[in-house]
Amino acid sequence: MNALHPRIRIIWILRSAIGALLLGAAATGVALVLDEPLTIPAGLTVLFVVLGVIHAIFRYRNWRYVVGDDAIYLERGVLTEIRTEVPLVRIQHVDSRRSAFERLVGLASTVVYTAGSRGADVTIPGLTPDAASDLRQRLKGLAIAAGEEDAV
């Protein structure tokens, strides 16, 4: 099983911190309108930042993937464990992606688009740009080979 790059935790922590700060700002606005003390919004903001950090740590520890001969296998989840198997013959195309946060910390993601139901796409985050590109090329080759075998 392959683990994600440790810097993915930074992205997850940043995202949760931004969410906590936005929630804290909204709660502060409500407290100011209601003329209530700001201790509750401040406490909620700190609580959500701490929970976000804890969640990022556990999320990182529980995220694994492997590319097998016939499928991509993913294991992830904090409270609910999710195991996904994507048969190579179902792969339609593969992209490498770099969000602003990913570029900031030098990471990328590989997105695997599959045939089938809506939302059946799989994203593998926390890869170096070179690893994401290599994985994209490898999956492309494996998907083509699997499609040729399936067609025979």
Backbone as ProteinMPNN parsed JSONL, in Angstrom:
{"seq_chain_A": "MNALHPRIRIIWILRSAIGALLLGAAATGVALVLDEPLTIPAGLTVLFVVLGVIHAIFRYRNWRYVVGDDAIYLERGVLTEIRTEVPLVRIQHVDSRRSAFERLVGLASTVVYTAGSRGADVTIPGLTPDAASDLRQRLKGLAIAAGEEDAV", "coords_chain_A": {"N_chain_A": [[0.835, -1.184, 0.0], [0.459, 2.239, -0.762], [1.343, 5.255, 0.813], [0.205, 8.622, 1.393], [1.863, 11.765, 0.666], [3.429, 13.369, 3.409], [2.986, 16.151, 3.572], [0.382, 16.63, 2.815], [-1.175, 16.821, 5.01], [-0.868, 19.446, 5.823], [-2.387, 20.859, 3.941], [-4.967, 19.849, 4.487], [-5.246, 20.712, 7.137], [-5.062, 23.506, 6.781], [-7.393, 23.943, 5.221], [-9.42, 23.159, 7.046], [-8.93, 24.99, 9.078], [-9.481, 27.429, 7.826], [-12.207, 27.066, 7.331], [-13.086, 26.903, 10.023], [-12.419, 29.475, 10.9], [-14.106, 31.035, 9.281], [-16.591, 30.145, 10.207], [-16.317, 30.954, 12.849], [-16.19, 33.742, 12.461], [-18.777, 34.225, 11.502], [-20.259, 33.426, 13.749], [-19.317, 35.304, 15.555], [-20.332, 37.649, 14.419], [-23.089, 37.184, 14.819], [-23.116, 37.135, 17.615], [-22.352, 39.76, 18.172], [-24.507, 41.191, 17.078], [-26.561, 40.289, 18.725], [-25.676, 41.263, 21.062], [-24.072, 39.731, 22.793], [-21.53, 38.063, 24.804], [-18.224, 37.522, 23.445], [-16.981, 35.155, 23.974], [-18.055, 32.619, 23.454], [-18.156, 32.382, 20.546], [-15.366, 32.591, 20.126], [-14.407, 30.383, 21.548], [-15.67, 28.298, 20.123], [-14.405, 28.599, 17.651], [-11.706, 27.994, 18.257], [-12.081, 25.356, 19.14], [-13.01, 24.09, 16.769], [-10.772, 24.414, 15.105], [-8.859, 22.869, 16.472], [-10.136, 20.346, 16.354], [-10.077, 20.036, 13.585], [-7.316, 19.771, 13.101], [-6.786, 17.38, 14.474], [-8.464, 15.66, 13.007], [-7.198, 15.806, 10.477], [-4.749, 14.56, 11.026], [-5.545, 11.9, 11.682], [-6.869, 11.275, 9.326], [-4.772, 11.287, 7.484], [-3.251, 9.13, 8.456], [-4.921, 7.025, 7.841], [-5.181, 6.811, 5.09], [-4.625, 5.107, 2.199], [-3.362, 3.632, -0.835], [-3.189, 1.424, -3.657], [-1.949, 0.273, -6.738], [-3.03, -2.294, -8.53], [-2.768, -5.295, -10.599], [-5.19, -5.506, -11.876], [-6.867, -3.561, -10.881], [-7.404, -0.436, -9.073], [-6.874, 0.055, -5.692], [-8.225, 1.536, -2.856], [-8.005, 2.751, 0.467], [-9.515, 4.499, 3.046], [-10.631, 6.976, 5.427], [-11.936, 8.242, 8.514], [-13.882, 8.216, 10.732], [-15.632, 6.517, 9.448], [-14.677, 3.732, 7.714], [-13.602, 3.464, 4.426], [-13.426, 1.461, 1.651], [-12.337, 1.186, -1.576], [-12.549, -0.144, -4.814], [-11.391, 0.127, -7.981], [-11.893, -1.098, -11.013], [-9.555, -1.531, -13.641], [-10.492, -1.666, -16.256], [-12.683, -0.031, -16.206], [-11.816, 2.543, -16.239], [-11.995, 5.701, -17.673], [-10.609, 8.137, -18.266], [-7.644, 9.841, -17.047], [-6.511, 12.383, -14.916], [-4.033, 14.808, -13.857], [-3.927, 17.055, -11.184], [-3.579, 20.298, -9.69], [-4.34, 22.176, -7.072], [-4.647, 25.528, -5.67], [-3.778, 25.449, -2.98], [-2.385, 23.024, -3.059], [-0.317, 23.632, -4.874], [0.971, 25.519, -3.314], [2.186, 24.004, -1.292], [3.643, 22.238, -2.753], [2.472, 19.918, -3.894], [0.303, 17.529, -5.613], [-2.626, 16.088, -7.2], [-4.095, 13.045, -8.382], [-6.67, 12.328, -10.557], [-9.059, 9.943, -11.22], [-11.233, 9.096, -13.651], [-14.168, 7.306, -14.085], [-16.132, 4.858, -15.875], [-19.604, 4.573, -15.538], [-21.784, 5.123, -12.757], [-22.817, 8.448, -11.734], [-20.517, 10.473, -9.984], [-18.659, 8.534, -9.544], [-15.997, 8.928, -9.722], [-12.549, 8.947, -8.703], [-10.251, 10.402, -6.498], [-6.848, 10.743, -5.868], [-5.099, 12.207, -3.522], [-2.323, 14.279, -2.316], [0.185, 13.752, -3.575], [3.479, 14.054, -4.953], [4.215, 16.364, -7.622], [5.622, 15.021, -9.694], [5.17, 12.336, -9.001], [2.381, 12.244, -9.263], [2.112, 12.699, -12.004], [3.519, 10.48, -12.998], [1.901, 8.422, -11.968], [-0.469, 8.969, -13.334], [0.313, 8.458, -16.01], [1.016, 5.752, -15.748], [-1.438, 4.577, -14.996], [-2.925, 5.193, -17.239], [-1.646, 3.628, -19.211], [-2.078, 1.043, -18.101], [-4.875, 0.959, -18.134], [-5.438, 1.067, -20.868], [-4.241, -1.324, -21.684], [-5.8, -3.12, -20.174], [-8.294, -2.673, -21.303], [-7.857, -3.643, -23.889], [-7.439, -6.354, -23.357], [-9.918, -6.998, -22.322], [-11.497, -6.663, -24.532], [-10.929, -8.781, -26.155]], "CA_chain_A": [[0.0, 0.0, 0.0], [1.181, 3.505, -0.84], [0.836, 6.322, 1.673], [0.269, 9.951, 0.813], [2.972, 12.593, 1.129], [3.061, 13.975, 4.702], [2.562, 17.555, 3.465], [-1.062, 16.723, 2.586], [-1.77, 17.236, 6.29], [-0.88, 20.913, 5.844], [-3.548, 21.279, 3.151], [-6.184, 19.515, 5.228], [-5.307, 21.599, 8.307], [-5.397, 24.844, 6.284], [-8.809, 23.967, 4.832], [-10.274, 23.13, 8.232], [-8.734, 26.245, 9.807], [-10.239, 28.462, 7.108], [-13.612, 26.808, 7.644], [-13.325, 27.271, 11.418], [-12.37, 30.93, 10.999], [-15.338, 31.559, 8.687], [-17.655, 29.849, 11.16], [-16.094, 31.85, 13.99], [-16.562, 35.1, 12.059], [-20.237, 34.27, 11.466], [-20.73, 33.371, 15.135], [-18.98, 36.607, 16.149], [-21.33, 38.587, 13.917], [-24.351, 36.926, 15.515], [-22.935, 37.564, 19.012], [-22.351, 41.221, 18.205], [-25.879, 41.648, 16.831], [-27.362, 39.957, 19.91], [-24.997, 41.885, 22.203], [-23.621, 38.647, 23.665], [-20.061, 38.031, 24.911], [-17.537, 36.861, 22.329], [-16.273, 33.957, 24.435], [-18.599, 31.425, 22.788], [-17.594, 32.274, 19.196], [-13.919, 32.336, 20.206], [-14.243, 28.996, 21.97], [-16.04, 27.433, 19.0], [-13.359, 28.694, 16.632], [-10.555, 27.209, 18.729], [-12.489, 23.947, 19.141], [-13.042, 23.567, 15.402], [-9.392, 24.337, 14.602], [-8.247, 21.692, 17.109], [-10.747, 19.158, 15.759], [-9.574, 19.935, 12.212], [-5.956, 19.242, 13.161], [-6.899, 15.958, 14.851], [-9.033, 14.949, 11.859], [-6.166, 15.717, 9.437], [-3.764, 13.555, 11.443], [-6.134, 10.568, 11.524], [-7.154, 11.073, 7.894], [-3.499, 10.93, 6.858], [-2.865, 7.784, 8.896], [-5.838, 6.013, 7.314], [-5.317, 6.94, 3.631], [-3.688, 4.239, 1.484], [-3.807, 3.182, -2.157], [-2.271, 0.553, -4.383], [-2.347, -0.024, -8.111], [-2.827, -3.715, -8.778], [-2.765, -5.723, -12.001], [-6.519, -5.403, -12.472], [-7.677, -2.505, -10.274], [-6.82, 0.476, -8.085], [-7.492, -0.196, -4.402], [-8.062, 2.663, -1.949], [-8.531, 2.637, 1.823], [-9.481, 5.806, 3.675], [-11.73, 7.249, 6.343], [-11.611, 8.441, 9.922], [-14.951, 7.579, 11.505], [-16.14, 5.437, 8.607], [-13.636, 3.215, 6.833], [-14.086, 3.277, 3.059], [-12.534, 0.697, 0.77], [-12.805, 1.335, -2.947], [-11.839, -0.891, -5.84], [-11.733, 0.642, -9.299], [-11.324, -1.969, -12.056], [-8.85, -0.775, -14.681], [-11.302, -1.618, -17.481], [-13.708, 1.005, -16.038], [-11.199, 3.87, -16.304], [-12.233, 6.452, -18.907], [-9.414, 8.953, -18.429], [-6.95, 10.161, -15.806], [-5.944, 13.733, -14.892], [-3.256, 15.306, -12.731], [-4.5, 18.34, -10.807], [-2.885, 21.011, -8.618], [-5.091, 23.321, -6.571], [-3.789, 26.593, -5.137], [-3.15, 24.934, -1.759], [-1.414, 21.992, -3.441], [0.863, 24.317, -5.424], [1.624, 26.191, -2.196], [3.024, 23.056, -0.543], [4.384, 21.382, -3.68], [1.811, 18.63, -4.087], [-0.656, 17.397, -6.707], [-3.575, 14.98, -7.067], [-4.447, 12.314, -9.592], [-8.107, 12.078, -10.592], [-9.392, 8.827, -12.095], [-12.625, 9.153, -14.076], [-14.59, 5.946, -14.419], [-17.434, 4.63, -16.5], [-20.57, 4.137, -14.536], [-22.679, 6.09, -12.147], [-22.327, 9.782, -11.447], [-19.784, 10.529, -8.729], [-17.838, 7.338, -9.4], [-14.606, 9.302, -9.914], [-11.699, 8.752, -7.537], [-9.118, 11.318, -6.424], [-5.744, 10.358, -4.996], [-4.418, 13.455, -3.195], [-1.084, 14.152, -1.555], [1.293, 13.21, -4.356], [4.347, 15.06, -5.542], [3.833, 16.532, -9.029], [6.204, 13.946, -10.504], [4.466, 11.089, -8.685], [1.04, 12.343, -9.853], [2.276, 12.523, -13.448], [3.88, 9.075, -13.216], [0.715, 7.603, -11.708], [-1.391, 9.203, -14.454], [0.829, 7.716, -17.166], [0.933, 4.311, -15.461], [-2.846, 4.178, -15.059], [-3.342, 5.279, -18.645], [-1.139, 2.425, -19.876], [-2.77, -0.136, -17.575], [-6.273, 0.994, -18.586], [-5.441, 0.704, -22.291], [-3.952, -2.754, -21.756], [-6.958, -3.845, -19.647], [-9.357, -2.568, -22.307], [-7.543, -4.554, -24.999], [-7.676, -7.715, -22.88], [-11.369, -7.168, -22.144], [-12.116, -6.689, -25.857], [-10.592, -10.017, -26.844]], "C_chain_A": [[0.881, 1.249, 0.0], [0.524, 4.53, 0.08], [0.947, 7.654, 0.932], [1.479, 10.698, 1.354], [2.552, 13.293, 2.424], [2.576, 15.428, 4.601], [1.074, 17.703, 3.174], [-1.77, 17.144, 3.867], [-1.854, 18.755, 6.386], [-2.108, 21.438, 5.098], [-4.835, 21.032, 3.929], [-6.344, 20.408, 6.455], [-5.671, 23.019, 7.872], [-6.874, 24.949, 5.92], [-9.723, 23.982, 6.052], [-10.127, 24.416, 9.04], [-9.506, 27.379, 9.141], [-11.73, 28.292, 7.379], [-13.961, 27.217, 9.068], [-13.325, 28.789, 11.592], [-13.615, 31.574, 10.392], [-16.533, 31.33, 9.618], [-17.539, 30.757, 12.378], [-16.484, 33.285, 13.677], [-18.087, 35.247, 12.018], [-20.813, 34.269, 12.881], [-20.438, 34.682, 15.858], [-19.979, 37.664, 15.702], [-22.664, 38.426, 14.62], [-24.253, 37.409, 16.962], [-22.949, 39.086, 19.132], [-23.753, 41.784, 17.997], [-26.75, 41.415, 18.065], [-26.78, 40.545, 21.188], [-24.623, 40.845, 23.267], [-22.101, 38.69, 23.769], [-19.44, 37.207, 23.781], [-16.809, 35.58, 22.743], [-16.775, 32.696, 23.73], [-18.083, 31.322, 21.354], [-16.091, 31.981, 19.202], [-13.649, 30.886, 20.587], [-14.582, 28.014, 20.861], [-14.966, 27.442, 17.914], [-12.149, 27.851, 17.022], [-10.881, 25.718, 18.7], [-12.457, 23.36, 17.738], [-11.655, 23.508, 14.767], [-8.709, 23.095, 15.175], [-8.818, 20.406, 16.521], [-10.273, 18.948, 14.322], [-8.17, 19.359, 12.163], [-5.982, 17.75, 13.492], [-7.432, 15.137, 13.681], [-7.994, 14.773, 10.759], [-5.133, 14.646, 9.773], [-4.31, 12.147, 11.237], [-6.444, 10.265, 10.058], [-5.889, 10.643, 7.162], [-3.099, 9.496, 7.216], [-3.697, 6.688, 8.235], [-5.993, 6.049, 5.805], [-4.23, 6.11, 2.963], [-4.255, 3.906, 0.115], [-2.745, 2.266, -2.74], [-2.846, 0.328, -5.777], [-1.992, -1.477, -8.353], [-2.826, -4.015, -10.265], [-4.107, -5.502, -12.681], [-7.354, -4.245, -11.938], [-6.812, -1.575, -9.419], [-7.592, 0.231, -6.794], [-7.181, 0.984, -3.487], [-8.671, 2.326, -0.601], [-8.398, 4.003, 2.47], [-10.656, 5.917, 4.639], [-11.269, 7.364, 7.772], [-12.663, 7.746, 10.779], [-15.552, 6.395, 10.76], [-15.024, 4.997, 7.676], [-14.247, 2.927, 5.467], [-13.024, 2.526, 2.277], [-13.141, 0.728, -0.623], [-11.919, 0.518, -3.865], [-12.327, -0.381, -7.185], [-11.093, -0.277, -10.34], [-10.701, -1.125, -13.174], [-9.675, -0.661, -15.956], [-12.383, -0.546, -17.404], [-13.143, 2.422, -16.168], [-11.44, 4.483, -17.678], [-11.044, 7.344, -19.241], [-8.882, 9.341, -17.054], [-6.339, 11.556, -15.94], [-5.002, 13.89, -13.712], [-3.778, 16.704, -12.455], [-3.689, 18.96, -9.68], [-3.713, 22.234, -8.227], [-4.116, 24.369, -6.049], [-3.062, 26.124, -3.871], [-2.084, 23.889, -2.094], [-0.155, 22.625, -4.028], [1.664, 24.985, -4.31], [2.577, 25.264, -1.449], [3.736, 22.049, -1.442], [3.787, 20.004, -3.889], [0.861, 18.673, -5.278], [-1.591, 16.238, -6.375], [-3.722, 14.297, -8.415], [-5.934, 11.984, -9.501], [-8.373, 11.006, -11.64], [-10.888, 8.893, -12.38], [-13.03, 7.779, -14.589], [-15.907, 5.94, -15.163], [-18.384, 4.198, -15.401], [-21.357, 5.293, -13.979], [-21.991, 7.426, -11.885], [-21.63, 9.777, -10.084], [-18.897, 9.324, -8.503], [-16.356, 7.647, -9.587], [-13.841, 9.194, -8.593], [-10.541, 9.735, -7.613], [-8.098, 10.769, -5.442], [-4.954, 11.633, -4.723], [-3.039, 13.195, -2.615], [0.047, 13.469, -2.28], [2.208, 14.354, -4.77], [3.928, 15.223, -7.0], [4.387, 15.433, -9.934], [5.482, 12.623, -10.262], [3.059, 11.096, -9.285], [1.107, 12.124, -11.357], [2.619, 11.075, -13.782], [2.674, 8.156, -13.017], [-0.294, 7.753, -12.841], [-0.961, 8.407, -15.674], [0.705, 6.203, -16.96], [-0.508, 3.822, -15.58], [-3.369, 4.214, -16.484], [-2.904, 4.015, -19.39], [-1.852, 1.167, -19.419], [-4.222, -0.195, -18.053], [-6.374, 0.595, -20.058], [-5.216, -0.797, -22.434], [-5.145, -3.568, -21.262], [-8.114, -3.802, -20.623], [-9.118, -3.496, -23.485], [-7.79, -5.991, -24.595], [-9.165, -8.004, -22.771], [-12.066, -7.307, -23.503], [-11.897, -8.003, -26.588], [-11.587, -11.1, -26.588]], "O_chain_A": [[1.91, 1.303, 0.674], [-0.7, 4.652, 0.117], [1.695, 7.78, -0.038], [2.051, 10.314, 2.374], [1.419, 13.766, 2.52], [1.828, 15.884, 5.465], [0.546, 18.811, 3.276], [-2.838, 17.753, 3.819], [-2.801, 19.292, 6.961], [-2.784, 22.351, 5.57], [-5.693, 21.911, 4.015], [-7.458, 20.818, 6.779], [-6.495, 23.67, 8.515], [-7.534, 25.929, 6.268], [-10.696, 24.736, 6.088], [-11.101, 24.886, 9.627], [-10.117, 28.2, 9.826], [-12.434, 29.271, 7.627], [-15.013, 27.812, 9.302], [-14.138, 29.329, 12.343], [-14.126, 32.556, 10.93], [-17.375, 32.211, 9.792], [-18.54, 31.267, 12.88], [-17.045, 33.976, 14.528], [-18.626, 36.267, 12.447], [-21.741, 35.021, 13.179], [-21.234, 35.121, 16.689], [-20.425, 38.483, 16.507], [-23.304, 39.415, 14.979], [-25.189, 38.018, 17.48], [-23.497, 39.632, 20.089], [-24.143, 42.744, 18.662], [-27.582, 42.255, 18.407], [-27.328, 40.347, 22.272], [-24.827, 41.05, 24.464], [-21.444, 39.288, 22.917], [-20.075, 36.304, 23.237], [-16.094, 34.989, 21.934], [-15.985, 31.798, 23.442], [-17.606, 30.255, 20.969], [-15.604, 31.21, 18.374], [-12.77, 30.24, 20.018], [-13.882, 27.02, 20.669], [-14.659, 26.403, 17.329], [-11.631, 27.084, 16.209], [-10.054, 24.908, 18.282], [-11.94, 22.261, 17.533], [-11.397, 22.617, 13.958], [-8.054, 22.354, 14.442], [-8.069, 19.476, 16.22], [-10.087, 17.81, 13.89], [-7.859, 18.55, 11.289], [-5.284, 16.955, 12.863], [-6.922, 14.054, 13.391], [-7.911, 13.7, 10.162], [-4.695, 13.907, 8.891], [-3.622, 11.291, 10.68], [-6.296, 9.129, 9.608], [-5.926, 9.745, 6.321], [-2.655, 8.741, 6.351], [-3.235, 5.557, 8.086], [-6.872, 5.369, 5.276], [-3.042, 6.381, 3.143], [-5.471, 3.896, -0.079], [-1.572, 2.322, -2.372], [-4.057, 0.21, -5.963], [-0.82, -1.851, -8.38], [-2.877, -3.106, -11.092], [-4.176, -5.331, -13.898], [-8.428, -3.963, -12.469], [-5.665, -1.88, -9.092], [-8.823, 0.202, -6.8], [-6.026, 1.388, -3.352], [-9.724, 1.692, -0.527], [-7.324, 4.604, 2.457], [-11.548, 5.07, 4.662], [-10.338, 6.681, 8.199], [-12.351, 6.783, 11.48], [-15.934, 5.395, 11.367], [-14.484, 5.811, 6.927], [-15.264, 2.244, 5.355], [-11.859, 2.923, 2.254], [-14.294, 0.351, -0.827], [-10.697, 0.491, -3.715], [-13.517, -0.446, -7.495], [-9.877, -0.239, -10.529], [-11.274, -0.12, -13.593], [-9.57, 0.338, -16.668], [-12.951, -0.181, -18.433], [-13.901, 3.391, -16.204], [-11.135, 3.88, -18.707], [-10.531, 7.314, -20.359], [-9.563, 9.193, -16.04], [-5.724, 11.872, -16.958], [-5.139, 13.207, -12.697], [-4.046, 17.461, -13.388], [-3.172, 18.252, -8.816], [-3.774, 23.212, -8.972], [-2.909, 24.132, -5.99], [-1.868, 26.376, -3.711], [-1.012, 23.871, -1.488], [0.955, 22.198, -3.712], [2.894, 25.013, -4.357], [3.651, 25.687, -1.02], [4.362, 21.111, -0.949], [4.519, 19.026, -4.044], [0.644, 19.728, -5.874], [-1.383, 15.507, -5.407], [-3.497, 14.907, -9.46], [-6.4, 11.435, -8.503], [-7.969, 11.136, -12.796], [-11.709, 8.765, -11.472], [-12.341, 7.171, -15.408], [-16.69, 6.887, -15.091], [-17.987, 3.53, -14.447], [-21.568, 6.308, -14.644], [-20.765, 7.519, -11.825], [-22.107, 9.145, -9.142], [-18.427, 9.106, -7.387], [-15.536, 6.729, -9.609], [-14.415, 9.332, -7.512], [-9.918, 9.887, -8.664], [-8.44, 10.38, -4.325], [-4.215, 12.097, -5.592], [-2.631, 12.047, -2.441], [0.793, 12.692, -1.683], [1.761, 15.491, -4.92], [3.339, 14.303, -7.567], [3.695, 14.966, -10.839], [5.212, 11.878, -11.203], [2.591, 10.064, -9.765], [0.255, 11.439, -11.924], [2.079, 10.507, -14.731], [2.453, 7.229, -13.797], [-0.906, 6.771, -13.261], [-1.787, 7.748, -16.306], [0.336, 5.469, -17.877], [-0.772, 2.784, -16.186], [-4.163, 3.363, -16.885], [-3.695, 3.407, -20.111], [-2.198, 0.314, -20.237], [-4.739, -1.274, -18.343], [-7.289, -0.131, -20.448], [-5.906, -1.466, -23.203], [-5.478, -4.595, -21.855], [-8.843, -4.784, -20.764], [-10.061, -4.073, -24.025], [-8.296, -6.778, -25.395], [-9.621, -9.103, -23.084], [-13.091, -7.98, -23.617], [-12.611, -8.304, -27.544], [-11.439, -12.209, -27.103]]}, "name": "protein", "num_of_chains": 1, "seq": "MNALHPRIRIIWILRSAIGALLLGAAATGVALVLDEPLTIPAGLTVLFVVLGVIHAIFRYRNWRYVVGDDAIYLERGVLTEIRTEVPLVRIQHVDSRRSAFERLVGLASTVVYTAGSRGADVTIPGLTPDAASDLRQRLKGLAIAAGEEDAV"}
